[in-house]
Amino acid sequence: MNADTQALRRQINAKRRAQSADSIAESSLAICKTLCAMQPFRRARSIAIYMAAFGEVDCGAFMGQMIARGKSLYAPILRKNRLLFAPLRPDTPLHTNRFGIAEPVYKTIQLRTPSQLDVVITPLVAFDDELNRLGMGGGYYDRSFAFKKLRRHWRRPLMIGLGYSFQRVATLCPQCWDVPLDVAITEKESYGSC
């Protein structure tokens, strides 16, 4: 990881954490409204969201809408150096992982692999116009969804990143293992297509 990327990650993380609760709620609601209106959610059955932490866009309003539509929701859990996905409902018990992020309490038989999902909503630190995604630096999403880079036609799952407009940057320098987004949504605009 080069020094410029580390500095960008620190800068954006600090700005994201410095937002007021009202600002996060207002932007999150606007983003979730855009997200709920997207075509893929009409036919998607298995949708992964994330548990917001550290000033990330809150998916709560989206979760409520998808449950009302009868969709199956999942949230990431850490398993070694990859992600698996556990069922998530409003009454699902949660625990905190080693990074301080909430995860659903689950039974192993309930877990889904990344390839079993129709749509994955991801957090991000930054993204660019080419839909390259900069995450927190652990590589969990990239390792877990690496299979997407090997496909030419079949796009499942659709990867949608949520962030604030200040998280959009002119250009990122992706590594060969980075998995790009299909769509990025901010409170002001959407990028990409599905």
Backbone torsions as a table, in degrees:
resi	resn	phi	psi	omega
1	MET	NA	126.4	-178.0
2	ASN	-82.1	163.7	-175.2
3	ALA	-63.0	-35.2	179.1
4	ASP	-63.7	-41.4	179.3
5	THR	-66.0	-42.3	178.4
6	GLN	-63.1	-41.2	179.3
7	ALA	-65.8	-41.5	177.6
8	LEU	-61.9	-44.3	179.6
9	ARG	-60.4	-45.6	179.3
10	ARG	-62.2	-43.9	-177.4
11	GLN	-63.3	-48.8	-177.6
12	ILE	-70.8	-39.2	177.1
13	ASN	-60.2	-41.0	178.8
14	ALA	-64.0	-42.2	179.8
15	LYS	-66.7	-39.8	-179.8
16	ARG	-64.8	-43.5	-179.9
17	ARG	-69.7	-24.1	-176.7
18	ALA	-81.8	-8.4	-179.3
19	GLN	-66.5	150.9	175.7
20	SER	-75.4	158.4	176.9
21	ALA	-60.4	-37.7	178.7
22	ASP	-64.5	-41.6	179.5
23	SER	-64.7	-43.4	177.9
24	ILE	-61.7	-45.9	-178.6
25	ALA	-62.8	-44.0	-179.0
26	GLU	-64.3	-48.3	179.7
27	SER	-65.2	-41.6	-179.6
28	SER	-61.3	-41.2	179.3
29	LEU	-63.4	-43.0	178.4
30	ALA	-63.4	-42.1	179.8
31	ILE	-65.6	-45.0	-179.4
32	CYS	-65.1	-33.9	176.9
33	LYS	-62.9	-45.7	176.8
34	THR	-61.6	-45.2	-178.3
35	LEU	-60.5	-46.1	-178.0
36	CYS	-63.0	-26.9	-178.1
37	ALA	-84.2	-5.1	-176.2
38	MET	-72.6	141.5	-178.7
39	GLN	-54.0	-43.5	-175.6
40	PRO	-57.2	-24.7	-176.8
41	PHE	-78.8	-8.5	175.4
42	ARG	-72.0	-37.3	-176.9
43	ARG	-107.5	-14.7	-179.6
44	ALA	-66.3	140.7	177.3
45	ARG	-110.6	-42.3	-178.0
46	SER	-108.5	112.5	-174.5
47	ILE	-123.0	128.4	176.3
48	ALA	-100.1	132.8	171.7
49	ILE	-119.2	179.7	177.6
50	TYR	-123.0	161.0	177.9
51	MET	-93.2	109.8	-174.4
52	ALA	-61.0	139.4	177.4
53	ALA	-149.7	154.6	171.3
54	PHE	59.2	37.6	176.9
55	GLY	84.9	8.2	178.9
56	GLU	-67.4	161.6	174.6
57	VAL	-58.2	132.3	-179.2
58	ASP	-87.7	125.2	-178.1
59	CYS	-89.6	8.1	-173.7
60	GLY	-55.9	-46.2	-179.2
61	ALA	-65.1	-38.4	177.6
62	PHE	-64.2	-43.9	179.7
63	MET	-57.1	-47.0	179.5
64	GLY	-59.3	-42.9	179.8
65	GLN	-65.5	-42.4	-177.8
66	MET	-68.7	-38.0	177.3
67	ILE	-64.4	-40.6	177.9
68	ALA	-62.3	-27.7	178.7
69	ARG	-88.0	0.3	177.7
70	GLY	82.0	20.6	-179.8
71	LYS	-82.2	154.1	174.0
72	SER	-92.9	122.7	-178.8
73	LEU	-107.3	147.3	-179.8
74	TYR	-136.4	153.8	175.9
75	ALA	-129.4	149.7	-176.6
76	PRO	-70.9	145.1	169.7
77	ILE	-128.6	145.9	179.5
78	LEU	-82.5	129.1	174.5
79	ARG	-131.8	104.2	-174.4
80	LYS	57.5	-116.7	-178.4
81	ASN	-110.4	22.2	-179.8
82	ARG	-133.3	175.1	177.5
83	LEU	-109.9	139.6	164.3
84	LEU	-120.5	172.0	-173.5
85	PHE	-128.9	127.9	-177.9
86	ALA	-108.0	148.4	179.7
87	PRO	-57.9	144.6	-178.6
88	LEU	-136.4	125.3	173.5
89	ARG	-133.2	167.1	-179.1
90	PRO	-58.0	-28.9	-178.4
91	ASP	-98.3	9.1	180.0
92	THR	-67.0	128.6	174.8
93	PRO	-65.4	145.6	-178.7
94	LEU	-123.2	154.6	168.5
95	HIS	-135.2	168.0	-176.7
96	THR	-102.0	132.0	178.7
97	ASN	-82.9	-176.5	-174.9
98	ARG	-66.0	-14.6	178.1
99	PHE	-98.5	3.4	-179.9
100	GLY	82.4	20.1	-179.1
101	ILE	-107.0	135.7	-179.6
102	ALA	-68.3	140.4	175.0
103	GLU	-132.9	146.6	175.5
104	PRO	-66.2	146.1	169.1
105	VAL	-79.9	136.7	-169.9
106	TYR	-145.3	166.8	167.1
107	LYS	-107.0	142.2	-175.6
108	THR	-53.8	-36.7	-178.5
109	ILE	-64.2	-20.7	-178.4
110	GLN	-83.5	-14.0	-172.7
111	LEU	-68.8	148.1	175.2
112	ARG	-117.8	145.2	174.0
113	THR	-86.0	161.4	178.8
114	PRO	-54.7	-36.2	-177.4
115	SER	-73.6	-10.1	179.1
116	GLN	-90.1	0.8	-176.9
117	LEU	-97.6	149.5	176.3
118	ASP	-88.9	-42.6	-179.2
119	VAL	-138.0	140.5	177.2
120	VAL	-125.0	122.3	175.8
121	ILE	-95.5	122.4	-176.0
122	THR	-117.0	146.8	169.5
123	PRO	-78.7	168.4	176.8
124	LEU	-156.3	160.1	172.7
125	VAL	-94.0	-42.6	178.9
126	ALA	-154.1	161.7	173.6
127	PHE	-149.2	159.7	178.1
128	ASP	-122.1	-178.1	-176.3
129	ASP	-66.6	-19.1	176.7
130	GLU	-87.4	3.4	-179.4
131	LEU	65.9	27.4	168.5
132	ASN	-72.7	142.6	-176.1
133	ARG	-116.2	132.8	171.6
134	LEU	-107.1	119.6	179.2
135	GLY	-99.8	-159.4	-177.0
136	MET	-77.4	-10.3	174.7
137	GLY	108.8	-4.3	-179.9
138	GLY	-82.4	-19.6	178.2
139	GLY	76.4	12.5	-176.3
140	TYR	-62.4	-47.1	179.9
141	TYR	-66.4	-41.9	-179.0
142	ASP	-63.1	-45.0	178.0
143	ARG	-65.4	-42.4	-175.7
144	SER	-68.8	-31.8	-177.3
145	PHE	-111.4	20.3	-179.7
146	ALA	-58.3	-29.7	-179.3
147	PHE	-59.8	-24.9	179.9
148	LYS	-64.0	-29.0	-178.9
149	LYS	-72.4	-17.4	-178.3
150	LEU	-88.5	-9.3	-176.3
151	ARG	-95.3	146.7	177.2
152	ARG	-105.5	-33.2	-173.7
153	HIS	-118.5	-47.4	-175.8
154	TRP	-75.9	119.6	-170.6
155	ARG	-103.3	-2.0	-177.2
156	ARG	-67.7	137.0	-4.7
157	PRO	-82.5	153.0	173.8
158	LEU	-72.5	131.4	-178.3
159	MET	-105.7	118.2	-179.3
160	ILE	-120.7	120.3	178.6
161	GLY	-96.3	139.1	177.6
162	LEU	-113.5	131.8	178.3
163	GLY	-159.0	174.3	177.3
164	TYR	-89.9	160.0	-176.7
165	SER	-58.2	-31.1	179.9
166	PHE	-72.2	-8.3	177.9
167	GLN	-87.3	-6.5	175.4
168	ARG	-81.9	127.8	179.8
169	VAL	-121.7	162.1	-176.8
170	ALA	-61.4	-48.4	-178.9
171	THR	-156.8	143.6	172.4
172	LEU	-114.8	156.8	177.2
173	CYS	-106.2	91.3	-175.9
174	PRO	-68.2	149.5	173.2
175	GLN	-90.1	164.7	-176.4
176	CYS	-62.8	-23.6	-178.4
177	TRP	-90.8	-7.9	-177.4
178	ASP	-69.3	134.5	178.4
179	VAL	-101.1	118.4	-178.7
180	PRO	-74.6	163.7	175.4
181	LEU	-81.7	160.4	169.3
182	ASP	-92.2	-33.1	-177.9
183	VAL	-146.1	145.4	170.3
184	ALA	-127.8	138.9	-178.2
185	ILE	-128.1	132.0	172.2
186	THR	-120.0	179.1	178.4
187	GLU	-69.2	-13.0	-178.4
188	LYS	-107.9	-34.4	-172.3
189	GLU	-152.2	164.9	171.7
190	SER	-116.0	147.2	-179.5
191	TYR	-129.5	141.2	-178.8
192	GLY	91.0	-175.2	179.7
193	SER	-147.6	162.2	-179.1
194	CYS	-138.6	NA	NA
